Amino acid sequence: MKLRKVYIYLLSFLGLSVLFSACYYMSYRRALYEFNKNATQRNHNYEMLEVKLEPTQVPGEQINDETEEVGVEVSETVLPSTKYILEIYDKATNTLESQELNPPAYLVGLTREDIIKYLDDYMSDMTLSEYNKGLIAYELQSFSQDEIVIRKSYDVAAVPFRFFVVVKNGYVVVYNSDLKSVYNYTGIEAATLPEEDRIALSQGIYIDTLEELYALLESYTS
């Protein structure tokens, strides 16, 4: 009786194994069929695309292997060999000086439009030294791949002042003419100054020269 049950279990196991194997084989065949079908379709699509991309040949015309782009304009750029002329114009003396230099690295590779944008950005955020020297214009005079001319124009009379003295957090602070960068933290407490000086400092004092600044600060400490 027990031996008969063993045979039944064994036959059932073998039957299930055959069934699973058959299902797996059929799934494999189906997947292989779909793969071959898709591959054939892709090859057909590629062949159709190649036919569409073939150039149309006019009777009697020879088709070249190399194609030429029509209507594409290449912008000129500054090269390391480009002649760079820097002009300096002083409005106060009405003099113009020019010097021939090697093109700076930040200009190499730029187009005319790129240079104009660079000069505009420079003017909108110029350095303090340029501001104090009275830089009023930075312009591109001429541009070619062989030579570029750039002019800086200065007018010292356009600089209204060099220093600005004011009270900040209870102390006297000297700002540069850009009103953003600090020239000197004096360490002088505003509370120790006479009322007249405190009132003037509350509004801010504009100083034109370094000598005037030193004289003012000395009056606060004497």
C-alpha positions in Angstrom: 0.0 0.0 0.0 2.8 2.3 1.0 4.8 1.4 -2.1 1.8 2.2 -4.3 1.5 5.7 -2.8 5.2 6.3 -3.5 4.7 5.4 -7.1 1.7 7.8 -7.3 3.7 10.6 -5.8 6.6 9.9 -8.1 4.4 9.8 -11.2 2.7 13.0 -10.1 6.0 14.8 -9.6 7.3 13.6 -13.1 4.0 14.7 -14.7 4.3 18.2 -13.1 7.9 18.5 -14.2 7.0 17.6 -17.8 4.2 20.1 -17.7 6.4 23.0 -16.4 9.1 22.2 -18.9 6.6 22.3 -21.7 5.3 25.6 -20.5 8.8 27.0 -20.2 9.7 25.8 -23.7 6.6 27.3 -25.2 7.3 30.6 -23.5 10.9 30.6 -24.8 9.8 29.9 -28.3 7.2 32.7 -28.2 9.8 35.2 -26.8 12.3 34.2 -29.5 9.6 34.6 -32.2 8.8 38.1 -31.0 12.5 39.1 -30.8 13.1 38.0 -34.4 10.0 39.7 -35.5 11.0 43.1 -33.9 14.6 42.8 -35.3 13.2 42.2 -38.8 11.0 45.3 -38.4 13.9 47.5 -37.2 16.1 46.4 -40.1 13.2 47.3 -42.5 12.8 50.7 -40.9 16.6 51.4 -41.2 16.5 50.4 -44.8 13.6 52.8 -45.5 15.4 55.6 -43.6 18.6 55.1 -45.7 16.5 55.3 -48.9 15.0 58.6 -47.8 18.4 60.1 -46.9 19.9 59.3 -50.2 20.5 62.6 -52.2 18.3 63.2 -55.2 20.4 63.1 -58.3 19.7 65.4 -61.1 20.2 63.8 -64.6 23.7 64.6 -65.8 24.8 65.7 -62.4 27.5 63.9 -60.4 26.8 63.4 -56.7 29.8 64.2 -54.5 30.4 62.2 -51.3 31.1 65.4 -49.5 28.2 67.8 -48.7 28.5 71.5 -48.4 26.5 73.6 -45.9 24.9 76.5 -47.6 24.0 79.8 -45.8 26.0 79.0 -42.6 28.0 82.0 -41.6 30.9 81.5 -39.2 31.4 84.4 -36.8 34.9 85.9 -36.5 36.6 85.5 -33.2 39.6 87.0 -31.5 42.7 84.8 -32.1 46.0 84.7 -30.2 47.5 86.3 -33.3 45.0 89.1 -33.5 46.5 92.6 -33.1 45.1 94.3 -29.9 45.1 98.1 -29.7 44.2 99.6 -26.4 43.4 103.4 -26.5 43.3 105.6 -23.4 41.4 108.9 -23.6 41.8 111.5 -20.9 38.9 114.0 -21.1 40.5 116.4 -18.7 43.5 116.9 -20.9 41.9 115.9 -24.2 44.7 113.5 -25.0 44.5 110.0 -26.6 47.2 107.4 -26.2 47.3 104.0 -27.8 49.4 100.9 -27.3 49.7 97.6 -29.1 49.4 94.6 -26.9 48.9 90.9 -27.1 45.2 90.1 -26.8 44.4 89.2 -23.2 43.3 85.6 -22.5 39.8 86.7 -21.5 39.2 88.1 -25.0 40.6 85.2 -27.1 37.8 83.2 -28.6 35.2 86.0 -28.3 33.0 87.4 -31.1 32.2 91.0 -31.6 28.9 90.6 -29.6 30.7 88.8 -26.8 33.3 91.6 -26.5 30.5 94.3 -26.4 28.7 92.3 -23.6 32.0 91.9 -21.7 32.7 95.7 -21.8 29.1 96.5 -20.7 29.4 94.1 -17.8 32.7 95.6 -16.8 31.2 99.1 -16.7 28.3 98.0 -14.7 30.5 96.4 -12.0 33.9 98.2 -12.4 36.7 98.0 -9.9 37.2 100.6 -7.2 40.5 101.8 -8.8 38.8 102.3 -12.1 36.0 104.2 -10.4 38.4 106.5 -8.6 40.3 107.2 -11.8 37.0 108.3 -13.4 36.3 105.6 -16.0 33.3 106.8 -17.9 33.4 104.6 -21.0 34.8 101.3 -22.2 34.0 100.8 -25.9 34.9 98.6 -28.9 36.1 100.9 -31.7 36.7 98.3 -34.4 36.7 94.6 -34.7 38.1 92.0 -37.1 40.0 88.8 -36.9 43.2 90.6 -37.7 42.8 93.6 -35.4 40.6 94.9 -32.6 40.6 98.4 -31.1 39.2 99.1 -27.6 39.1 102.5 -25.9 38.9 103.5 -22.2 37.8 107.0 -21.5 38.5 108.7 -18.2 37.2 111.9 -16.6 38.6 112.5 -13.2 36.1 115.4 -12.8 33.3 112.8 -12.9 34.4 111.3 -9.6 32.4 113.2 -6.9 34.4 112.1 -3.9 36.9 109.5 -2.8 35.8 108.7 0.8 32.6 108.6 2.7 32.7 108.9 6.5 29.7 107.7 8.6 28.7 106.1 11.8 28.1 102.3 11.7 27.1 100.3 14.7 28.3 103.1 17.0 31.7 103.5 15.4 33.2 105.8 12.8 33.7 103.9 9.5 35.4 105.2 6.3 33.9 103.8 3.1 35.4 104.0 -0.4 33.8 106.1 -3.0 31.7 103.1 -4.2 29.9 103.3 -0.8 30.2 99.5 -0.6 33.7 98.6 0.3 35.2 99.8 3.6 38.5 101.8 3.5 39.1 101.9 7.3 37.4 100.8 10.5 38.6 103.6 12.7 37.6 102.2 16.1 36.4 105.7 17.1 33.3 105.6 19.2 30.7 108.1 18.0 29.5 108.6 21.6 32.8 110.2 22.5 32.5 112.9 19.9 30.9 116.3 20.2 27.2 116.6 19.3 28.0 118.7 16.2 30.3 115.9 14.8 27.7 113.2 15.6 25.1 115.1 13.7 27.4 115.5 10.7 28.4 111.8 10.8 24.7 110.7 11.0 24.2 112.3 7.5 27.6 111.2 6.2 30.7 113.2 5.3 32.1 113.2 1.8 35.9 113.6 1.5 37.9 114.4 -1.7 41.5 113.7 -0.7 43.4 111.4 1.6 44.9 114.5 3.4 41.4 115.8 4.2 40.5 112.4 5.6 43.5 112.1 7.9 42.8 115.7 9.1 39.2 114.8 9.9 40.1 111.6 11.8 42.8 113.4 13.7 40.3 116.0 14.9 38.2 113.2 16.3 41.0 111.7 18.3 42.6 114.9 19.6 
